[in-house]
Amino acid sequence: MLGIDNPKLLAAIFSICCALLLAIVKLIVAITSGSMAVMASAIDSLLDILMSGVNFMAIRHAEQPPDQSHPFGHGKFETLATLFQALVITASGGWIIYESVLRLSQNNQLESIDQGIGVLAFSAIISWLIARNLSKVAKQTDSSALAADSLHFSMDIYSNLGLMAGLFMVRWFDIHWLDSALSIVVASYILYKALQLIKRSLTDILDHELPDDIQQKIHQLICTHEGPLAGYHGLLTRRAGYLKIMDFHLEGCKAMTVAEAHKLT
């Protein structure tokens, strides 16, 4: 389960390599062009590397089998990784807003706008490929960490396209303040999505019960079980990363012996 053929680990490695490539290209262009929009995108790619690296380590730990100290497994490593991602994304969004407001007040001019447009277009295409792959694997494996990573790269697609449009406006109409203004819009959207990730992570950490549709499926499975059951009670459910954990009490018929009741469990 923990080998290199693990689809979740392969997806994490793929996203790390792609994010590294994007970060290097964006940083070079951001420094040469002076574009805050491209710099914001470069910082985002650096965060992608960090996030994907955290996911890689979290997935390896999360899929370790249960042991004496962790009888319910290690699934919450993924949840903690998701929370960490959200907090770092929140910090980066705040930094981008701060820098953008600062540049608006200084009225900085841009150079090499065409380079910025080109690297943002390249980044949008690569981000789409990464997000598509991560989303597919996340659905197959029910991984919250990969789902968070996929969401992050999906956000990159829209932010890159929006920033491209802004740089085109700067080039055509010489509206240099639009670069920083669009960076603020993108950062605000990033903060909104980060808060959603924080909410989901805290829901799992605080052992919130599983959704009603999943509990209904559990109820149907118990009720359709073949055997002399009188019913059940005390159903408790929670999520630990990709694991869904449940606990309930089966009610046996009065005529059953203890040995017969034990076989049902």
C-alpha positions in Angstrom: 0.0 0.0 0.0 2.9 2.4 0.6 5.0 1.6 -2.5 5.7 3.9 -5.3 2.8 2.3 -7.3 0.4 3.8 -4.8 -1.8 6.1 -6.9 -2.1 8.7 -4.1 1.7 8.9 -3.7 2.2 9.1 -7.5 -0.3 11.9 -7.7 1.5 13.8 -4.9 4.9 13.4 -6.6 3.5 14.5 -9.9 2.1 17.7 -8.4 5.4 18.4 -6.6 7.5 18.2 -9.8 5.1 20.4 -11.8 4.8 23.0 -9.1 8.6 23.2 -8.9 8.8 23.8 -12.6 6.1 26.5 -12.5 7.7 28.2 -9.4 11.1 28.6 -11.1 9.7 30.0 -14.3 7.4 32.4 -12.5 10.0 33.7 -10.2 12.4 34.5 -13.0 9.7 36.4 -15.0 8.3 38.1 -11.9 11.8 39.5 -11.0 12.5 40.7 -14.6 9.1 42.2 -15.2 8.3 43.6 -11.8 4.7 42.3 -12.0 3.1 41.8 -8.6 0.5 39.6 -10.3 3.2 37.2 -11.6 5.0 37.4 -8.2 1.7 36.4 -6.5 1.4 33.5 -8.8 5.0 32.5 -8.2 4.4 32.6 -4.4 1.4 30.4 -5.0 3.5 27.9 -6.9 6.0 27.8 -4.1 3.2 27.1 -1.7 2.0 24.3 -4.0 5.4 22.6 -3.6 5.1 22.9 0.2 1.5 21.7 0.2 2.2 18.7 -2.1 5.2 17.8 0.0 3.1 17.8 3.1 0.5 15.7 1.4 3.1 13.2 0.3 4.3 12.7 3.9 0.8 12.8 5.3 -0.4 10.1 2.9 2.5 7.8 3.8 1.7 8.1 7.5 -2.1 8.0 7.0 -2.0 4.6 5.2 0.1 2.9 7.9 -1.9 0.1 9.4 -3.5 0.5 12.9 -1.1 -0.2 15.8 -1.3 -0.4 19.6 -1.1 3.3 20.0 -3.5 4.1 17.1 -6.1 1.3 17.0 -8.3 3.4 14.6 -5.4 3.9 12.2 -3.6 7.0 11.2 -6.1 8.6 8.8 -6.2 12.0 10.6 -2.7 12.7 9.3 -4.4 13.6 6.0 -6.8 15.9 7.9 -4.0 17.7 9.7 -2.2 18.1 6.4 -5.3 19.7 4.9 -5.6 22.1 7.9 -1.9 23.0 7.6 -2.4 23.8 3.9 -5.4 26.0 4.6 -3.5 28.0 7.3 -0.5 28.5 5.0 -2.8 29.5 2.1 -4.5 32.0 4.4 -1.1 33.6 5.3 0.0 33.8 1.7 -3.3 35.4 0.7 -2.9 38.1 3.4 0.7 38.8 2.2 -0.4 39.2 -1.4 -3.1 41.7 -0.4 -0.6 43.6 1.8 2.0 43.8 -1.0 -0.6 44.8 -3.6 -2.0 47.6 -1.5 1.6 48.8 -1.0 2.3 48.8 -4.7 -1.0 50.6 -5.4 0.2 53.4 -3.1 3.6 53.6 -4.8 2.2 53.5 -8.4 4.9 51.1 -9.7 5.3 50.6 -13.5 5.6 47.2 -15.1 8.2 45.9 -17.6 8.3 42.9 -19.9 4.5 42.5 -19.8 4.6 39.9 -22.6 6.7 37.6 -20.5 4.2 37.8 -17.7 1.3 37.0 -20.0 3.2 34.0 -21.5 4.2 32.4 -18.2 0.6 32.8 -16.8 -0.8 31.1 -19.9 1.7 28.3 -19.5 0.9 28.0 -15.8 -2.9 27.8 -16.4 -2.4 24.9 -18.8 -0.1 23.0 -16.4 -2.4 23.7 -13.4 -5.4 22.3 -15.3 -3.5 19.1 -16.0 -2.4 18.7 -12.3 -5.9 19.6 -10.9 -7.5 17.1 -13.3 -5.2 14.3 -12.2 -5.4 15.1 -8.5 -9.2 15.3 -8.6 -9.5 11.9 -10.3 -7.2 10.2 -7.8 -8.9 12.0 -4.9 -12.3 10.7 -5.9 -11.0 7.1 -6.4 -9.3 7.0 -3.0 -11.5 9.4 -1.0 -8.4 11.4 0.0 -9.2 14.8 1.6 -5.5 15.9 1.3 -5.5 15.3 -2.5 -8.9 16.9 -2.8 -7.5 20.0 -1.1 -4.5 20.0 -3.4 -6.8 19.6 -6.4 -8.8 22.6 -5.2 -5.7 24.7 -4.8 -4.5 24.0 -8.4 -8.0 24.6 -9.7 -7.9 28.0 -8.1 -4.6 28.6 -9.9 -6.3 28.1 -13.3 -8.8 30.9 -12.7 -6.3 33.2 -11.0 -3.8 32.8 -13.8 -6.5 33.5 -16.4 -7.7 36.5 -14.5 -4.2 37.9 -14.1 -3.5 37.3 -17.8 -6.6 39.4 -18.6 -5.3 42.1 -16.3 -1.9 42.2 -17.9 -3.5 42.5 -21.4 -5.4 45.5 -20.0 -2.1 47.0 -18.7 -0.5 46.4 -22.1 -3.3 47.8 -24.3 -4.6 50.7 -22.1 -1.5 51.4 -19.9 -3.5 50.9 -16.7 -0.6 49.8 -14.4 -2.6 49.9 -11.2 -4.8 47.0 -12.5 -2.0 44.5 -11.9 -2.1 45.1 -8.2 -5.9 45.4 -8.1 -6.4 42.0 -9.7 -3.8 40.5 -7.3 -6.1 41.7 -4.4 -9.1 40.1 -6.0 -7.3 36.8 -6.5 -6.0 36.9 -3.0 -9.5 37.5 -1.6 -10.7 34.4 -3.5 -7.8 32.4 -2.1 -8.8 33.4 1.5 -12.4 32.4 0.9 -11.4 29.0 -0.3 -8.9 28.6 2.5 -11.6 29.2 5.1 -13.7 26.5 3.5 -10.7 24.1 3.9 -10.3 25.1 7.6 -14.0 24.4 8.2 -13.8 21.0 6.6 -10.6 20.1 8.6 -12.0 21.2 11.9 -15.2 19.2 11.2 -13.1 16.0 10.9 -10.8 16.8 13.8 -13.8 17.4 16.1 -15.3 14.1 15.0 -18.4 15.5 13.4 -20.8 12.7 12.3 -20.8 11.5 8.7 -23.4 13.0 6.3 -27.0 11.8 6.5 -26.8 9.9 3.1 -23.8 7.8 4.3 -25.6 7.1 7.6 -28.6 6.0 5.7 -26.4 3.5 3.7 -25.0 2.2 6.9 -28.6 1.7 8.2 -29.6 -0.2 5.1 -26.5 -2.5 5.3 -27.3 -3.4 8.9 -31.0 -4.0 8.3 -30.4 -6.1 5.2 -27.8 -8.3 7.0 -28.8 -12.0 6.9 -29.0 -13.3 10.4 -31.2 -13.5 13.6 -30.9 -9.8 14.5 -33.5 -7.9 16.6 -32.1 -4.5 15.5 -29.4 -2.1 16.5 -28.9 1.1 18.4 -26.2 3.7 19.3 -24.8 4.3 15.8 -21.8 6.7 16.0 -19.9 7.8 13.0 -16.9 10.0 12.2 -14.2 10.5 9.6 -10.4 10.2 9.9 -8.8 11.3 6.7 -9.9 8.9 4.0 -11.3 6.5 6.6 -14.9 6.4 7.7 -15.3 5.0 11.2 -18.5 3.7 12.7 -19.6 2.1 15.9 -23.0 0.6 16.9 -24.6 -2.0 19.2 -26.3 -5.0 17.6 -29.4 -6.4 19.3 -29.6 -10.2 19.2 -32.7 -12.3 19.6 -33.5 -13.5 23.2 -33.2 -17.1 22.2 -29.6 -16.7 21.0 -26.7 -18.0 23.0 -23.7 -15.8 23.8 -21.6 -17.8 21.4 -24.2 -17.3 18.6 -24.3 -13.6 19.3 -20.5 -13.4 19.2 -20.4 -14.9 15.7 -22.5 -12.0 14.4 -19.8 -9.5 15.4 
